[in-house]
Amino acid sequence: MAYGLHYLGPDGSKPLSSYSASKRTVPMKSQKLVAAIAVFALMIGPVTPAFAVSKEIVQLQTQVQALSDQMARMQQTFDERMGVMRNLVEQSTDSVNKVAASVDALQRGLQQQNGDTQSRIEQVSGQVQSMHDSLDELKARLAKVSKQLDDIQSAQTNITAPTNAAGQPQPGAQQAPPADVLYNNALRDYNAGRYDLSMQQFADYMKYYSNTDLAGNAQFYLADIEYRQGNFEQAVKDYDKVLEQYPGGNKAAASQLKKGYALLELGNTAAGNRELTSLIQRYPRSLEAQQARERLKKSSPSTKPSARKSR
């Protein structure tokens, strides 16, 4: 069996035939190297052509390199996308935190605004009520200005205590004060918190001047004093007098509102709520209707509305 070792030339197409052929064309050191290779070839037997092995190795290396490059590109793409997703998650988290902070601030602002609004409503309601009372006083005074002085004096003289058979005042009887003086004194004591004195004066006003323009107001203040003093049952009755005897007066809405409050204070929640609801239906745009809506929204119906001065 003949053994041969094939070498590829620079272009891979011209193999050398054998060790003996190479001995004639290479130097001495190369001849020794070739001889060693020939001996090794004789020992291991026939060898697969180097060209075929090299081609398969090159193809395999090429495929491995291509796969390696592809994996590197995929890893780079994955890292880039993960970085983008991480940035998006961080941005979303920041946005959610900002929105949550904004919502909290908005809620606190709304709560503060609701509290301030309720306080302003009560203040404005008191001011408007004072203005109504002042207008009532002005109307009464303007009506009296149109009369002659002698008519006023005659009316004051005729309003006296009971007389005897001869038409003369009985001993100890006193003449009632003028209507405007009596009303203004009663209202002044009411605003100053002197409720007992104010109640007596308003009661005298209703006794002597129950048909005047300010009679409905006087009856309202009698009921309101009872409400402030905690006499809610009697307050409900006197508020009803305002609604029944002076339905067209400017204290009708206020009387119905305070009547509803008094019923709630007595624990009659159903009746109190009905009264407040009726007020809203009758006077939907009034300040009293707004106060009634706020009271209906409260969870504790026993909370008393804040006292305010009237004029």
C-alpha positions as CSV (number, residue, x, y, z in Angstrom):
1,M,0.0,0.0,0.0
2,A,1.4,3.3,-1.0
3,Y,1.1,6.3,1.3
4,G,1.3,9.9,0.1
5,L,1.0,13.3,1.7
6,H,-0.6,16.0,-0.4
7,Y,0.1,19.7,0.1
8,L,-1.8,22.6,-1.3
9,G,-0.2,25.3,-3.2
10,P,-0.9,29.0,-2.7
11,D,-4.0,28.7,-4.9
12,G,-5.0,25.3,-3.4
13,S,-5.0,23.5,-6.8
14,K,-1.5,22.0,-7.3
15,P,-0.7,19.2,-4.8
16,L,2.7,17.8,-4.5
17,S,2.8,14.1,-5.4
18,S,5.1,12.6,-2.7
19,Y,7.9,13.0,-0.4
20,S,10.4,11.9,-3.0
21,A,9.2,14.7,-5.4
22,S,9.6,17.4,-2.8
23,K,13.1,16.3,-1.9
24,R,14.4,17.5,-5.2
25,T,12.8,21.0,-4.9
26,V,13.2,22.1,-1.2
27,P,16.3,22.8,0.9
28,M,17.8,20.4,3.4
29,K,15.9,21.7,6.4
30,S,12.7,21.5,4.5
31,Q,13.6,18.0,3.4
32,K,14.0,16.9,7.0
33,L,10.6,18.4,7.8
34,V,9.0,16.7,4.9
35,A,10.6,13.4,5.9
36,A,9.2,13.7,9.4
37,I,5.7,14.4,8.1
38,A,6.0,11.4,5.7
39,V,6.9,9.2,8.6
40,F,4.0,10.5,10.6
41,A,1.7,9.9,7.6
42,L,3.0,6.3,7.3
43,M,2.1,5.8,11.0
44,I,-1.5,7.2,10.9
45,G,-2.4,5.6,7.6
46,P,-4.4,7.3,4.8
47,V,-5.4,10.9,5.4
48,T,-8.5,12.7,4.2
49,P,-7.7,15.3,1.6
50,A,-6.8,18.6,3.3
51,F,-8.8,20.6,0.9
52,A,-12.1,19.0,1.8
53,V,-11.5,19.2,5.5
54,S,-10.4,22.8,5.3
55,K,-13.5,23.7,3.3
56,E,-15.9,22.2,5.8
57,I,-14.0,23.8,8.7
58,V,-14.2,27.2,7.0
59,Q,-17.9,26.8,6.3
60,L,-18.5,25.7,9.9
61,Q,-16.4,28.7,11.2
62,T,-18.3,31.0,8.9
63,Q,-21.7,29.7,10.2
64,V,-20.5,29.9,13.8
65,Q,-19.3,33.5,13.2
66,A,-22.6,34.4,11.6
67,L,-24.5,33.0,14.5
68,S,-22.2,34.8,16.9
69,D,-22.7,38.1,15.1
70,Q,-26.5,37.5,15.0
71,M,-26.6,36.7,18.7
72,A,-24.5,39.9,19.4
73,R,-26.9,42.0,17.4
74,M,-29.9,40.4,19.1
75,Q,-28.3,41.0,22.5
76,Q,-27.6,44.7,21.6
77,T,-31.2,45.1,20.3
78,F,-32.6,43.5,23.5
79,D,-30.5,45.8,25.7
80,E,-31.6,48.8,23.8
81,R,-35.3,47.9,24.0
82,M,-34.9,47.1,27.7
83,G,-33.3,50.5,28.2
84,V,-36.2,52.1,26.4
85,M,-38.8,50.2,28.4
86,R,-37.0,51.0,31.7
87,N,-37.1,54.7,30.8
88,L,-40.8,54.5,29.9
89,V,-41.5,52.7,33.2
90,E,-39.6,55.4,35.1
91,Q,-41.4,58.2,33.2
92,S,-44.8,56.5,33.9
93,T,-44.0,56.1,37.5
94,D,-43.0,59.8,37.8
95,S,-46.2,60.8,35.9
96,V,-48.4,58.7,38.2
97,N,-46.7,60.2,41.3
98,K,-47.2,63.7,40.0
99,V,-50.9,62.9,39.2
100,A,-51.4,61.5,42.6
101,A,-49.8,64.5,44.2
102,S,-52.0,66.8,42.1
103,V,-55.2,64.9,43.1
104,D,-54.3,65.1,46.7
105,A,-53.6,68.8,46.4
106,L,-56.9,69.2,44.6
107,Q,-58.9,67.3,47.2
108,R,-57.3,69.4,50.0
109,G,-58.1,72.6,48.0
110,L,-61.7,71.5,47.4
111,Q,-62.2,70.7,51.1
112,Q,-60.8,74.0,52.1
113,Q,-62.9,75.8,49.5
114,N,-66.0,74.0,50.7
115,G,-65.3,75.1,54.2
116,D,-64.6,78.7,53.2
117,T,-67.7,78.7,51.0
118,Q,-70.0,77.6,53.8
119,S,-68.5,80.2,56.1
120,R,-69.0,82.9,53.4
121,I,-72.6,81.8,52.8
122,E,-73.4,82.1,56.4
123,Q,-71.8,85.6,56.5
124,V,-73.5,86.7,53.4
125,S,-76.8,85.3,54.6
126,G,-76.5,87.3,57.8
127,Q,-75.6,90.4,55.9
128,V,-78.6,90.0,53.5
129,Q,-80.9,89.4,56.4
130,S,-79.6,92.6,58.0
131,M,-80.2,94.4,54.8
132,H,-83.8,93.1,54.6
133,D,-84.5,94.2,58.1
134,S,-83.0,97.7,57.3
135,L,-85.1,97.9,54.2
136,D,-88.2,97.0,56.3
137,E,-87.3,99.8,58.7
138,L,-86.8,102.3,55.9
139,K,-90.1,101.3,54.3
140,A,-91.9,101.8,57.6
141,R,-90.3,105.2,58.1
142,L,-91.0,106.4,54.5
143,A,-94.6,105.4,55.0
144,K,-94.8,107.5,58.1
145,V,-93.0,110.5,56.5
146,S,-96.0,110.8,54.1
147,K,-98.4,111.3,56.9
148,Q,-98.9,114.6,58.6
149,L,-97.4,115.2,62.0
150,D,-100.8,115.6,63.5
151,D,-102.0,112.2,62.2
152,I,-99.0,110.6,63.9
153,Q,-99.7,112.3,67.2
154,S,-103.3,111.4,67.0
155,A,-102.5,107.7,66.4
156,Q,-100.1,107.7,69.3
157,T,-102.7,109.3,71.6
158,N,-105.4,106.8,70.6
159,I,-103.2,103.8,71.5
160,T,-103.5,103.8,75.2
161,A,-104.2,101.4,78.1
162,P,-107.8,100.5,78.9
163,T,-109.9,103.5,80.0
164,N,-112.7,103.8,82.5
165,A,-116.3,104.6,81.8
166,A,-115.6,108.3,81.5
167,G,-113.0,107.7,78.8
168,Q,-110.1,108.6,81.0
169,P,-107.1,106.3,81.5
170,Q,-107.3,104.1,84.5
171,P,-104.8,104.8,87.3
172,G,-101.4,103.2,86.7
173,A,-102.1,102.7,83.0
174,Q,-99.2,103.6,80.7
175,Q,-99.2,104.6,77.0
176,A,-97.5,102.2,74.6
177,P,-94.3,103.5,72.9
178,P,-94.5,104.5,69.3
179,A,-94.2,101.5,66.9
180,D,-90.8,102.4,65.4
181,V,-89.3,103.2,68.8
182,L,-90.6,99.9,70.3
183,Y,-89.4,97.8,67.3
184,N,-85.9,99.4,67.1
185,N,-85.4,99.0,70.9
186,A,-86.4,95.3,70.7
187,L,-84.1,94.7,67.7
188,R,-81.2,96.5,69.4
189,D,-81.6,94.3,72.5
190,Y,-81.9,91.2,70.2
191,N,-78.6,91.9,68.5
192,A,-76.9,92.6,71.8
193,G,-78.0,89.2,73.1
194,R,-80.4,90.6,75.7
195,Y,-83.0,88.1,74.7
196,D,-85.4,88.3,77.6
197,L,-85.8,92.1,77.3
198,S,-86.0,91.8,73.5
199,M,-88.7,89.2,73.7
200,Q,-90.8,91.3,76.0
201,Q,-90.5,94.3,73.6
202,F,-91.3,92.2,70.5
203,A,-94.3,90.7,72.4
204,D,-95.5,94.3,73.2
205,Y,-95.1,95.2,69.5
206,M,-97.3,92.2,68.5
207,K,-99.8,93.2,71.1
208,Y,-100.2,96.8,69.9
209,Y,-99.0,96.8,66.3
210,S,-99.9,93.3,64.9
211,N,-101.2,94.8,61.7
212,T,-98.1,96.9,60.7
213,D,-95.5,96.0,58.0
214,L,-93.0,94.9,60.6
215,A,-95.4,92.6,62.6
216,G,-94.2,89.6,60.7
217,N,-90.6,90.4,61.5
218,A,-91.4,90.9,65.2
219,Q,-93.1,87.5,65.3
220,F,-90.1,85.9,63.6
221,Y,-87.7,87.3,66.2
222,L,-89.9,86.0,69.0
223,A,-89.6,82.5,67.5
224,D,-85.9,83.0,66.8
225,I,-85.2,83.9,70.5
226,E,-87.0,80.8,71.6
227,Y,-84.8,78.8,69.2
228,R,-81.6,80.3,70.5
229,Q,-82.7,79.6,74.0
230,G,-83.3,75.9,73.2
231,N,-87.1,76.1,73.4
232,F,-87.5,74.3,70.1
233,E,-91.1,73.2,70.5
234,Q,-92.4,76.7,71.1
235,A,-90.1,78.0,68.3
236,V,-91.8,75.7,65.8
237,K,-95.2,77.0,66.8
238,D,-94.1,80.6,66.5
239,Y,-92.4,80.0,63.2
240,D,-95.7,78.6,62.0
241,K,-97.4,81.8,63.0
242,V,-95.1,83.7,60.7
243,L,-95.8,81.3,57.8
244,E,-99.6,81.3,58.4
245,Q,-100.3,84.9,59.3
246,Y,-97.6,86.7,57.2
247,P,-96.9,84.3,54.3
248,G,-96.0,87.2,52.0
249,G,-93.5,88.8,54.4
250,N,-89.8,88.8,53.9
251,K,-89.3,86.4,56.9
252,A,-91.3,83.6,55.4
253,A,-88.3,81.8,53.9
254,A,-86.2,82.3,57.0
255,S,-89.1,81.1,59.2
256,Q,-89.4,77.9,57.2
257,L,-85.7,77.3,57.3
258,K,-85.5,77.8,61.1
259,K,-88.6,75.6,61.6
260,G,-86.8,72.8,59.8
261,Y,-83.7,73.3,62.0
262,A,-85.9,73.2,65.1
263,L,-87.6,70.0,64.0
264,L,-84.2,68.4,63.5
265,E,-83.0,69.5,66.9
266,L,-86.1,67.8,68.4
267,G,-85.0,64.6,66.6
268,N,-87.9,64.7,64.1
269,T,-85.6,64.1,61.2
270,A,-88.3,63.2,58.6
271,A,-90.4,66.3,59.3
272,G,-87.3,68.5,59.4
273,N,-86.1,67.2,56.1
274,R,-89.5,67.7,54.6
275,E,-89.6,71.3,55.7
276,L,-86.2,72.0,54.2
277,T,-87.1,70.3,51.0
278,S,-90.3,72.3,50.8
279,L,-88.3,75.5,51.4
280,I,-86.0,74.6,48.5
281,Q,-89.0,74.0,46.2
282,R,-90.7,77.3,47.2
283,Y,-87.7,79.5,47.2
284,P,-85.1,77.7,45.0
285,R,-82.8,80.7,44.4
286,S,-82.8,82.1,47.9
287,L,-80.0,82.0,50.4
288,E,-82.2,80.1,52.8
289,A,-82.6,77.4,50.1
290,Q,-78.8,77.2,49.8
291,Q,-78.5,76.8,53.6
292,A,-81.2,74.1,53.5
293,R,-79.3,72.2,50.8
294,E,-76.1,72.3,52.9
295,R,-78.0,71.2,56.0
296,L,-79.5,68.2,54.2
297,K,-76.0,67.1,53.1
298,K,-74.7,67.0,56.6
299,S,-74.3,63.6,58.1
300,S,-75.2,64.9,61.6
301,P,-78.5,66.7,61.6
302,S,-78.2,67.6,65.2
303,T,-75.5,70.2,64.5
304,K,-76.8,73.6,65.2
305,P,-76.3,76.4,62.6
306,S,-74.1,79.2,63.8
307,A,-75.9,82.1,65.4
308,R,-75.7,85.4,63.5
309,K,-76.7,89.0,64.2
310,S,-79.8,90.4,62.6
311,R,-80.7,94.0,61.8
